[in-house]
Amino acid sequence: MAVLVADLVNAFFEVWLFAVGYYICIFFWTLAFALIDLAPVTGNEVVRDSGPWPAPVRA
């Protein structure tokens, strides 16, 4: 995922990202859509509140 973000930042300064005539454009978008299915889904996880943090020390 970090590679795709780095390529998008780099592509901001280049023309190959949207120029279909460049083979790297086809390669990039093929990988972008293929790898997004393999990326772990972390945005849908439920975070449970376990009480006050840090936990109070009981003597």
Buried (B, 14 or more C-beta within 10 A) or exposed (E): EEEBEEBEEEBEEEEBBEEEEBEEBEEBEEEEEEEEEEEEEEEEEEEEEEEEEEEEEEE
